[in-house]
Amino acid sequence: MAWVRKRKGRDGSARYLAGYTDPTGAQRSAGTFRNRSEAERAGHGAERRVGDGTWLDRSAGKVLFAEYVSQSWWPSLHHLELTTKAAYRSNLDAHFLPYFGGYPMSAITPSVVQGWVNQAVQHELSPRSIRKCHTLLHSLFKAAVRDRVIAYNPCEAITLPKVIKTRREPISPEQFEKLLAAIPAQHRALLQVGIETGMRWGELTPLGPRHLDPVNSRISVAETIVEISKKDSPTGQRYTVKPYPKNDQHRLIKITPELTAVLQLRIASLSLRSDEDVHAAPRSHNSAQAGSWSRNGPS
């Protein structure tokens, strides 16, 4: 509800204080004016902005970038994957906090953001990395707009360096055979699976008998292993198992009978149990599972 209060100025003349109620229910000033009609317009204008969601707490924009990140933005990311959150943390510490940390949020304009981009180019950060950083920074300021900390996103209309795509040449069958012969026998089956299916490293690493359907020549992609720094790991371990792969979806991948035979031979030669992995090293009399994958990392 907007309101106007008459006050006496220092020179004895009348002054009119406009007020309104903000979204939290607190009483706020919309300014002091020389006549009542101006004060009423200001109060009702503020009231309308509260009602339509365009109201902005000007004092909130005074909070420093570093404070907003630590107090509001970072705590909101608890739902992210470990690897994504670790990458965000790395970019914050390496790029954003050193540059923007001391700025009040409302003082970070498009020119300030462009200054960071220009500096990153001068420091020879790759165009692809700069664009990834800008995407993260854009989402951070989008959250600040949502939180009514700032009125607009300063990452809009920024000139970014062009990413020049490099041509990739697929390896030939002859090169693949040379590669296959050069790597340790322990890893050849996984290389063949990777080439034929396009599965990622994290999906290949835990591959075991439990994932192979030899009757239908299919592989079930049902879990993945991610690698993060120990300081960002909730368990303190470098490797973490996720019970779901890329895009959070289990997949069934058809493979050739020849690859099925390769995997069956590997499983049989090592007498692998269902919970063991295809790239396990052969057992010795001193170890029941020497060199196999442990859920805390390679042993």
C-alpha positions as MATLAB code, in Angstrom:
seq = 'MAWVRKRKGRDGSARYLAGYTDPTGAQRSAGTFRNRSEAERAGHGAERRVGDGTWLDRSAGKVLFAEYVSQSWWPSLHHLELTTKAAYRSNLDAHFLPYFGGYPMSAITPSVVQGWVNQAVQHELSPRSIRKCHTLLHSLFKAAVRDRVIAYNPCEAITLPKVIKTRREPISPEQFEKLLAAIPAQHRALLQVGIETGMRWGELTPLGPRHLDPVNSRISVAETIVEISKKDSPTGQRYTVKPYPKNDQHRLIKITPELTAVLQLRIASLSLRSDEDVHAAPRSHNSAQAGSWSRNGPS';
ca = [
       0.000    0.000    0.000;
       1.458    3.385   -1.041;
       1.382    6.310    1.364;
       2.479    9.959    1.640;
       3.624   11.801    4.766;
       3.993   15.549    5.067;
       7.178   16.826    6.676;
       8.787   20.197    7.287;
      12.079   20.859    5.566;
      15.052   22.648    7.131;
      13.965   25.888    5.483;
      10.472   25.482    6.943;
       8.821   24.553    3.654;
       6.621   21.487    3.245;
       8.124   18.228    1.982;
       6.255   15.065    1.096;
       7.745   11.616    1.759;
       6.461    8.865   -0.538;
       6.392    5.307    0.774;
       5.319    1.805   -0.168;
       5.493   -1.785    1.074;
       8.137   -4.030   -0.498;
       7.638   -7.750   -1.314;
       8.833   -8.747    2.171;
       6.260   -6.525    3.867;
       8.776   -3.877    4.946;
       8.013   -0.151    4.608;
      10.278    1.649    2.133;
      10.761    5.200    0.925;
      10.137    6.127   -2.708;
      11.709    9.573   -2.235;
      10.934   13.059   -0.889;
       9.149   15.640   -3.076;
       8.035   19.285   -3.034;
       4.349   18.558   -3.644;
       1.931   15.814   -2.696;
       0.984   14.811   -6.250;
       4.605   13.973   -7.165;
       4.962   11.953   -3.993;
       1.764   10.058   -4.709;
       2.909    9.214   -8.236;
       6.246    7.950   -6.910;
       4.612    5.841   -4.213;
       2.070    4.302   -6.575;
       4.786    3.692   -9.193;
       6.867    1.747   -6.683;
       3.763   -0.144   -5.623;
       3.066   -1.163   -9.240;
       6.647   -2.444   -9.659;
       6.210   -4.594   -6.561;
       2.978   -5.939   -7.998;
       4.265   -6.777  -11.488;
       7.603   -8.205  -10.308;
       9.851   -5.489  -11.760;
      10.710   -3.980   -8.362;
      14.415   -3.887   -7.543;
      16.074   -3.515   -4.154;
      18.707   -0.881   -4.920;
      20.618   -1.618   -1.724;
      21.023   -5.272   -2.761;
      23.131   -4.201   -5.733;
      25.761   -2.862   -3.333;
      26.733   -6.378   -2.268;
      30.139   -7.382   -3.623;
      30.407  -10.008   -6.354;
      32.430  -12.279   -4.053;
      29.783  -12.000   -1.328;
      26.889  -12.737   -3.678;
      28.711  -15.789   -5.021;
      29.538  -17.216   -1.595;
      26.277  -16.331    0.145;
      23.668  -16.825   -2.575;
      24.797  -18.304   -5.879;
      27.192  -21.072   -4.839;
      24.896  -22.540   -2.143;
      22.157  -22.848   -4.797;
      24.241  -25.315   -6.850;
      24.021  -28.306   -4.498;
      22.039  -30.261   -7.114;
      24.810  -30.191   -9.743;
      26.926  -33.182  -10.716;
      30.293  -33.393   -8.951;
      32.276  -32.839  -12.147;
      30.160  -29.839  -13.161;
      30.431  -28.258   -9.736;
      34.203  -28.844   -9.676;
      34.535  -27.121  -13.071;
      32.463  -24.167  -11.822;
      34.649  -23.892   -8.730;
      37.788  -23.936  -10.830;
      36.537  -21.116  -13.086;
      35.408  -19.058  -10.090;
      38.766  -19.298   -8.360;
      40.923  -18.908  -11.454;
      39.003  -16.305  -13.458;
      35.965  -14.648  -11.873;
      36.765  -13.944   -8.233;
      40.191  -12.385   -8.940;
      38.654  -10.008  -11.514;
      35.104   -9.290  -10.313;
      35.353  -10.154   -6.623;
      35.690   -6.587   -5.294;
      33.030   -5.049   -7.545;
      29.556   -4.221   -6.192;
      27.108   -6.254   -8.261;
      25.364   -3.165   -9.635;
      28.710   -1.737  -10.773;
      29.452   -4.667  -13.099;
      28.392   -3.299  -16.466;
      28.772   -4.839  -19.945;
      31.975   -2.804  -20.302;
      33.402   -4.439  -17.186;
      32.546   -7.893  -18.509;
      34.040   -6.987  -21.890;
      37.176   -5.925  -20.036;
      37.449   -9.392  -18.536;
      37.024  -10.989  -21.974;
      39.706   -8.752  -23.460;
      42.086   -9.565  -20.617;
      41.440  -13.290  -21.037;
      42.315  -12.987  -24.734;
      45.539  -11.153  -23.871;
      46.429  -13.893  -21.385;
      45.943  -16.396  -24.228;
      42.986  -18.240  -22.780;
      41.562  -20.178  -25.703;
      38.443  -18.834  -27.459;
      36.556  -22.022  -26.581;
      37.461  -21.657  -22.887;
      36.470  -17.982  -22.895;
      33.080  -18.845  -24.352;
      32.535  -21.566  -21.737;
      33.487  -19.124  -18.978;
      31.152  -16.498  -20.417;
      28.278  -19.005  -20.442;
      28.866  -19.715  -16.748;
      29.165  -16.013  -15.921;
      25.962  -15.300  -17.852;
      24.076  -17.887  -15.781;
      25.468  -16.397  -12.568;
      24.200  -12.916  -13.431;
      20.909  -14.367  -14.658;
      20.444  -15.713  -11.145;
      21.267  -12.262   -9.730;
      18.561  -10.715  -11.933;
      16.127  -13.370  -10.722;
      17.089  -12.558   -7.118;
      16.391   -8.842   -7.780;
      20.001   -7.977   -6.973;
      20.598   -6.293  -10.346;
      18.252   -4.955  -13.003;
      19.814   -6.562  -16.103;
      22.400   -9.148  -17.135;
      25.726   -7.426  -17.984;
      26.838  -10.451  -20.012;
      24.404   -9.608  -22.814;
      25.801   -8.295  -26.121;
      29.437   -9.100  -25.289;
      31.923   -9.532  -28.143;
      33.537  -12.940  -27.791;
      36.509  -14.386  -29.676;
      35.688  -16.602  -32.626;
      36.185  -20.335  -32.234;
      37.865  -21.783  -35.313;
      37.020  -25.443  -35.696;
      39.945  -27.686  -36.512;
      39.542  -30.550  -38.908;
      39.733  -33.986  -37.337;
      40.902  -36.934  -39.358;
      39.547  -40.343  -38.308;
      42.166  -43.019  -37.964;
      42.379  -45.643  -40.693;
      41.863  -49.373  -40.104;
      45.608  -49.847  -40.512;
      46.352  -47.198  -37.853;
      43.829  -48.804  -35.526;
      45.508  -52.185  -35.860;
      48.869  -50.606  -35.019;
      47.333  -48.871  -32.008;
      45.716  -52.090  -30.835;
      49.002  -53.966  -31.073;
      50.895  -51.247  -29.199;
      48.773  -51.054  -26.067;
      48.900  -53.589  -23.195;
      46.727  -56.651  -23.722;
      44.844  -55.780  -20.533;
      43.256  -52.761  -22.249;
      42.707  -54.022  -25.802;
      39.153  -55.220  -25.275;
      38.113  -51.833  -23.912;
      39.752  -50.074  -26.857;
      37.781  -52.245  -29.258;
      34.551  -51.516  -27.378;
      35.309  -47.788  -27.396;
      36.002  -47.715  -31.136;
      32.880  -49.697  -32.020;
      30.386  -48.081  -29.612;
      31.687  -44.563  -28.964;
      31.315  -45.070  -25.217;
      33.154  -42.563  -23.027;
      36.096  -43.352  -20.739;
      33.914  -43.178  -17.630;
      31.433  -45.636  -19.158;
      34.129  -48.022  -20.405;
      36.078  -48.216  -17.142;
      33.467  -50.092  -15.048;
      32.461  -52.399  -17.931;
      32.133  -55.987  -16.707;
      30.283  -59.287  -17.195;
      27.178  -57.750  -15.598;
      26.900  -55.355  -18.545;
      27.232  -57.894  -21.358;
      24.259  -59.683  -22.947;
      26.054  -62.281  -25.112;
      22.837  -63.849  -26.427;
      21.668  -60.604  -28.031;
      25.159  -59.085  -28.517;
      24.377  -56.007  -26.446;
      26.123  -53.913  -23.826;
      24.195  -52.191  -21.051;
      25.561  -48.756  -20.136;
      24.280  -48.426  -16.593;
      26.977  -46.635  -14.603;
      29.943  -44.346  -15.091;
      33.076  -43.310  -13.240;
      33.966  -39.640  -12.923;
      37.321  -38.154  -12.007;
      37.542  -34.981   -9.905;
      40.208  -33.377   -7.762;
      40.387  -34.699   -4.198;
      39.716  -31.239   -2.760;
      36.370  -31.101   -4.586;
      35.403  -34.696   -3.815;
      32.867  -35.279   -1.026;
      34.607  -38.574   -0.215;
      38.176  -37.316   -0.599;
      38.703  -39.839   -3.388;
      39.753  -38.925   -6.919;
      37.329  -41.333   -8.597;
      33.598  -41.615   -7.931;
      31.045  -44.064   -9.322;
      27.720  -42.734  -10.555;
      24.880  -45.231  -11.043;
      23.827  -43.510  -14.237;
      25.741  -42.566  -17.428;
      25.571  -39.692  -19.906;
      22.250  -37.813  -19.955;
      21.143  -39.787  -16.862;
      19.861  -42.585  -19.086;
      20.683  -46.283  -19.175;
      21.396  -47.410  -22.718;
      21.547  -50.703  -24.567;
      24.156  -50.693  -27.332;
      24.184  -53.317  -30.055;
      27.653  -54.729  -30.800;
      28.956  -57.139  -33.413;
      29.173  -60.884  -32.711;
      32.944  -60.567  -33.170;
      33.238  -58.018  -30.358;
      30.908  -60.118  -28.207;
      33.302  -63.042  -28.673;
      36.297  -60.864  -27.725;
      34.592  -59.826  -24.482;
      33.457  -63.380  -23.669;
      37.000  -64.664  -24.185;
      38.382  -61.945  -21.943;
      35.836  -62.683  -19.212;
      36.442  -66.434  -19.400;
      40.253  -66.169  -19.445;
      40.210  -64.148  -16.217;
      37.296  -66.035  -14.633;
      35.715  -62.652  -13.905;
      32.889  -62.435  -11.441;
      29.805  -60.345  -12.247;
      31.037  -57.386  -10.131;
      34.544  -57.347  -11.638;
      35.733  -55.371  -14.633;
      36.909  -56.351  -18.106;
      40.206  -54.498  -17.806;
      41.188  -56.335  -14.606;
      44.713  -57.718  -14.604;
      45.140  -61.510  -14.482;
      44.896  -62.933  -10.981;
      48.065  -64.190   -9.318;
      48.361  -66.624   -6.423;
      49.083  -63.623   -4.173;
      46.040  -61.591   -5.165;
      42.438  -62.475   -5.830;
      42.016  -59.400   -8.026;
      45.415  -57.921   -8.745;
      45.350  -54.652  -10.628;
      41.589  -54.517  -10.962;
      39.402  -51.463  -10.670;
      38.463  -50.455   -7.140;
      35.478  -48.177   -6.600;
      37.915  -45.688   -5.047;
      40.234  -45.764   -8.032;
      42.673  -48.048   -9.825;
      44.698  -50.324   -7.561;
];
